[in-house]
Amino acid sequence: MNQDIQFLKELQNELKTQDNDCQASPRYWTVGDYEWAEAREENAERYSVYLPYIAESYVLDDYLEEIKDDSELSKEALIELQEIEDDYDDVIEWIQKYIDEGAELIPERKVHIIQPDTMFLTKAEAKSHSN
């Protein structure tokens, strides 16, 4: 029981003396992160390509780089790809023609998320969790 009371006194002292980061009481901290989420085309920060034949999706720019290194495609197909690389409509048509006819482009943007199970009463506790 004495340990519990001592813990609560220490917690109370830390809550009174820690930086409040312009927050009103009660203060608590969480751990945030960013992840890519599907978005509308006008908000897209990048595109991914979904290939239903293999049920996989890839970041479009990375996928195109991999394709260029792929020796299984004809020289004609690779030359055609180099000519259209900057136009998303032409790129998806090329992928549908040479890779997977059901391929789709997925517009994505980076969104802030709060990591699950990361609520802390003290800022020090939150910082120690992320280290």
N, C-alpha and C positions, 0 to 999 in steps of 0.2 A: 504494500500500500504506500509506503514511504517513497519507493521508487517511482510510482505513478504520480504522486504529488510533486516530486522533484522534477520529473519530465515535464509536467504541465507548467511549472514555474519557469523552467528554461525555455519552453516554447513561448510562453507569454512574453518573456523578456525579449526573445528574438523577434517576435511579431511587432513589438513596440519599437524596436531599434533598427529593423531592416529598412532598406530603401523601399519606398512605396511605389516607385515608377509611375507616379501620377494616377494611381488607382484609389478608389474609395474603399473603405472597409466593408465587408471582409475581403481580404486579398487572398488570392490563390494563383498558382502558376501551373501552366500546362506545357507540354513539349509539342511544338509545331514542326511541320515539315511541308514539303511540296511534292505533288504527284501530278502526272499527266492525266487529264480527263477529257472525254469527248466534248466538243464545243461546236458552236455554229461556225460556218465557214468564215464569216466576217470577223470572228474573234480568234481564229486559228493562229497559233504560234508555230505549229509544225503539223505535218501530216504523217499518218501511219497508213500502211497498206494492209488490208486483210485479204488473205488468200484462203478461200473456203476449201479448196481441194486438199490442202494439208492442215486446215483449221489452225492457222497461225497468223499473227500480225507482226509487222516489223515497222520500225521508224523508216519512213520513205527514203530519206537521204542515205541512211546506213545500208538499206536494202539495195539501192541503186549502185552504191560502191561495191557491194558484194557481187552484184550481177556483172559489173565490168571485169571483175577478176575471174568470173566463171568461164571456163573453157568449153562448156557444153553448148553454149549458144553459138549460132553462126556469126561469121564476121559481118554479114549483111545486117543482122539484127542488132549487133552492138553499134554499128555505124549509125543505124536509124535511131538508136537510143541517144547517142551523143548529139544528134541534130535537134532533138526535141526536149532535152533535159529540163529546161526552165518552165515549160508549160504543163501544169498539173493535169489538164484534160488530155493532152497528148500522151503524157506519161502513163496515165491509167489505161488509155486505149492500147498503148504498146504492151503493157503488162498483161492485159486481157488477151492480146493477140499471141504473145510468145510464152507466157508463163501460166496464167490461170484465167479462163474466160469469165469467171465469177468474181474476180478481184474488185475490191472497193477501196476508195480513199476515205480515211477517217480523220476529220479535222480535230486537232487537240490543242489544249492550252494548259499551262501550269496553274494549278490551284493550291491554295494554302489549306492544309488539313491539321487537325489536332490529333496527335497520336493517341490511340485508345489506352486507357488505364494509366494516364499520366497527369494526375491532379496532385499538386503538392501545396502544403500549407506555407512553406518557406521557400524563398528564392534560392537559398543555398542548397536545399534538397533537390530542387529542379535542376540546378547547374550540375550537381554531382551525379544526377541520373544520366545526363547527356554526355558526360565524360567517360 
